[in-house]
Amino acid sequence: MVVRVGMGAVPALVRERLAGLAGTRWVGIDGKGASGKTTLAERVAAAVPGAVVVHVDDFARPSVETWERERFVGQVLQPLLAGRPGRYERWDWGTDASLGWATVPVGVPVVVEGVSSTDVRLGVPWDVTLWVDVPREVRLARALARDGEGMREQWVGRWMPAEDAYEAAQRPQQRVDAIVVAEF
């Protein structure tokens, strides 16, 4: 059964779910754009010793419809599942340029955050999954405040419809451990 929790309760929930687990542990923080996933991931990582955050946005490029799932699987998931560190190139969508390389060590909690981060096609053996729930109008206002009015068409014409399609196809709210009612 999926539970609803406030954002403030999430770090304790994640610590509780990971307690007693060894090796690489997986936490997925999913939700639509500008819902607070990155903020929540930072809070979780600060509360869970050794946690590393992987941002789905680091796998996004202007030439890719959503994000490079195959690159995430090849550079992060498969190496960690094989007992080797993950190593991935972080990409800046705005400049369409590399931000350098990041390493994900073996045996730590890995917090993967971003739109469609818990996509079932990835094959991640999640220990905890969360969906951050925020109304569309609040998300759009946050996105435009952060990215500027010049990005409205990108948000309304491309990203929000892709998020809606993902939600309709996979119904992530029905398979996560908790729905996070974000603060706004």
Secondary structure as UniProt FT lines:
FT   STRAND          3..6
FT   HELIX           7..9
FT   HELIX           10..18
FT   TURN            19..20
FT   STRAND          25..31
FT   TURN            33..34
FT   HELIX           37..47
FT   TURN            49..50
FT   STRAND          52..55
FT   HELIX           56..59
FT   TURN            62..63
FT   HELIX           69..72
FT   HELIX           73..77
FT   HELIX           78..81
FT   TURN            82..83
FT   STRAND          86..92
FT   TURN            93..96
FT   STRAND          97..104
FT   TURN            106..107
FT   STRAND          109..113
FT   TURN            115..118
FT   HELIX           120..122
FT   STRAND          128..133
FT   HELIX           136..147
FT   HELIX           149..151
FT   HELIX           152..153
FT   HELIX           154..159
FT   HELIX           160..170
FT   HELIX           172..174
FT   STRAND          178..181
//
